[in-house]
């Protein structure tokens, strides 16, 4: 039997066929009017997705490069900050701060648990010299989303800036940067932006730009001032990933045609259907406040969590993601992000059912798909 590969991970995500084809077009030079036009059109469309009037800079890096850019351009060694560690990527904020001598207080949140704005407000009152708060819109390691609007209201009352990792969440769930008082927003291209990995995006608000002027952390490649100066000339300080930028423009054309509300509705429908399906099998979600980016599902008692992922990937070619250390084996993650459709969710749930049957889990076959189908029909209405 022919086995077909199904990409169901939270990054990289599937890429539309016409976007994939764009990478096969003849390469053009990056210091030409032809590329400058594509580049500037892309940056303008990114501003629409970010919900900002500020410049959005395109970095040739993974999303972690944008996280590092946020830190080194706004802070100096010895500055004090708060980092929200509710998973593997929240933990990364602290690791980058440590590398640059930034003093960080880590707010440890149990994986999957929510963190209310009132607790953040109390932390800031106890730390009046805090320069920045670092958090996630969507914690990709758990599927949980956080109250960025509330965080923005709290942080805006202080001298600190709010820095948000929107790498997996931007475009999949609302987070209008300017309206919600986000001072620095970062994202990555391989999630809801629907292109292969290799680009990261960052925008600075006015409050953050004031800190850029005094920041003393060492930087060279990730220098925001250089990026801003070059953007005025419709270019980048360093050689950009030309083909990826061209692909991003084509993918943004798709997003613009849908509209942001349409894009959010798309992710909501897929998320609702996935959650309905796994619950119909008697499975529990990990996140208290699950987002429409991915669904983290607790491993049922008596089942080897590692075997769920290995069986879905190895036998059924359905590439979901497992839990990361230190939670390995305790849950698994099914993405519904970017260029996925209703039948991708049917495939994911069917592969999950077949896997659970192989591993001896007791359930009624077909219940997951039966629960998901009525929700998915909305996407064709």
Secondary structure in CASP SS format (residue, H / E / C, confidence):
PFRMAT SS
TARGET T0000
AUTHOR 0000-0000-0000
METHOD secondary structure of the structure
MODEL  1
X C 1.00
X C 1.00
X C 1.00
X C 1.00
X C 1.00
X E 1.00
X E 1.00
X C 1.00
X C 1.00
X C 1.00
X C 1.00
X C 1.00
X C 1.00
X C 1.00
X C 1.00
X C 1.00
X H 1.00
X H 1.00
X H 1.00
X H 1.00
X H 1.00
X H 1.00
X C 1.00
X C 1.00
X C 1.00
X C 1.00
X C 1.00
X C 1.00
X C 1.00
X C 1.00
X C 1.00
X C 1.00
X H 1.00
X H 1.00
X H 1.00
X H 1.00
X H 1.00
X H 1.00
X H 1.00
X H 1.00
X H 1.00
X H 1.00
X H 1.00
X H 1.00
X H 1.00
X H 1.00
X H 1.00
X H 1.00
X H 1.00
X H 1.00
X C 1.00
X C 1.00
X C 1.00
X C 1.00
X C 1.00
X E 1.00
X E 1.00
X E 1.00
X E 1.00
X E 1.00
X C 1.00
X C 1.00
X H 1.00
X H 1.00
X H 1.00
X H 1.00
X H 1.00
X H 1.00
X H 1.00
X H 1.00
X H 1.00
X H 1.00
X C 1.00
X C 1.00
X C 1.00
X C 1.00
X C 1.00
X C 1.00
X C 1.00
X E 1.00
X E 1.00
X E 1.00
X E 1.00
X E 1.00
X E 1.00
X C 1.00
X C 1.00
X H 1.00
X H 1.00
X H 1.00
X H 1.00
X H 1.00
X H 1.00
X H 1.00
X H 1.00
X H 1.00
X H 1.00
X H 1.00
X H 1.00
X C 1.00
X C 1.00
X C 1.00
X E 1.00
X E 1.00
X E 1.00
X E 1.00
X E 1.00
X E 1.00
X C 1.00
X C 1.00
X C 1.00
X C 1.00
X C 1.00
X C 1.00
X C 1.00
X C 1.00
X H 1.00
X H 1.00
X H 1.00
X H 1.00
X H 1.00
X H 1.00
X H 1.00
X H 1.00
X H 1.00
X C 1.00
X C 1.00
X C 1.00
X C 1.00
X E 1.00
X E 1.00
X E 1.00
X E 1.00
X E 1.00
X E 1.00
X E 1.00
X C 1.00
X E 1.00
X E 1.00
X C 1.00
X C 1.00
X C 1.00
X C 1.00
X E 1.00
X E 1.00
X C 1.00
X C 1.00
X H 1.00
X H 1.00
X H 1.00
X H 1.00
X H 1.00
X H 1.00
X H 1.00
X H 1.00
X C 1.00
X C 1.00
X C 1.00
X C 1.00
X C 1.00
X E 1.00
X E 1.00
X E 1.00
X E 1.00
X E 1.00
X C 1.00
X C 1.00
X C 1.00
X C 1.00
X E 1.00
X C 1.00
X C 1.00
X E 1.00
X C 1.00
X C 1.00
X C 1.00
X C 1.00
X C 1.00
X C 1.00
X C 1.00
X C 1.00
X C 1.00
X C 1.00
X E 1.00
X E 1.00
X E 1.00
X E 1.00
X E 1.00
X C 1.00
X C 1.00
X C 1.00
X C 1.00
X C 1.00
X C 1.00
X C 1.00
X C 1.00
X C 1.00
X C 1.00
X E 1.00
X E 1.00
X E 1.00
X E 1.00
X E 1.00
X E 1.00
X C 1.00
X H 1.00
X H 1.00
X H 1.00
X H 1.00
X H 1.00
X H 1.00
X H 1.00
X C 1.00
X C 1.00
X C 1.00
X C 1.00
X C 1.00
X C 1.00
X C 1.00
X C 1.00
X C 1.00
X C 1.00
X C 1.00
X H 1.00
X H 1.00
X H 1.00
X H 1.00
X H 1.00
X H 1.00
X H 1.00
X H 1.00
X C 1.00
X C 1.00
X C 1.00
X C 1.00
X C 1.00
X C 1.00
X C 1.00
X C 1.00
X C 1.00
X C 1.00
X H 1.00
X H 1.00
X H 1.00
X H 1.00
X H 1.00
X H 1.00
X H 1.00
X H 1.00
X H 1.00
X H 1.00
X H 1.00
X H 1.00
X H 1.00
X H 1.00
X H 1.00
X H 1.00
X H 1.00
X C 1.00
X H 1.00
X H 1.00
X H 1.00
X H 1.00
X H 1.00
X H 1.00
X H 1.00
X H 1.00
X H 1.00
X H 1.00
X H 1.00
X H 1.00
X H 1.00
X H 1.00
X H 1.00
X H 1.00
X H 1.00
X H 1.00
X H 1.00
X H 1.00
X H 1.00
X C 1.00
X C 1.00
X C 1.00
X C 1.00
X E 1.00
X C 1.00
X C 1.00
X C 1.00
X C 1.00
X E 1.00
X C 1.00
X C 1.00
X C 1.00
X E 1.00
X E 1.00
X E 1.00
X E 1.00
X E 1.00
X C 1.00
X C 1.00
X C 1.00
X C 1.00
X C 1.00
X C 1.00
X H 1.00
X H 1.00
X H 1.00
X H 1.00
X H 1.00
X H 1.00
X H 1.00
X H 1.00
X H 1.00
X H 1.00
X C 1.00
X C 1.00
X C 1.00
X E 1.00
X E 1.00
X C 1.00
X E 1.00
X E 1.00
X C 1.00
X C 1.00
X C 1.00
X C 1.00
X C 1.00
X C 1.00
X C 1.00
X C 1.00
X E 1.00
X E 1.00
X E 1.00
X E 1.00
X E 1.00
X C 1.00
X C 1.00
X C 1.00
X C 1.00
X C 1.00
X C 1.00
X H 1.00
X H 1.00
X H 1.00
X H 1.00
X H 1.00
X H 1.00
X H 1.00
X H 1.00
X H 1.00
X H 1.00
X H 1.00
X H 1.00
X H 1.00
X H 1.00
X H 1.00
X H 1.00
X H 1.00
X C 1.00
X C 1.00
X C 1.00
X C 1.00
X C 1.00
X C 1.00
X C 1.00
X C 1.00
X H 1.00
X H 1.00
X H 1.00
X H 1.00
X H 1.00
X H 1.00
X H 1.00
X H 1.00
X H 1.00
X H 1.00
X H 1.00
X H 1.00
X H 1.00
X H 1.00
X C 1.00
END
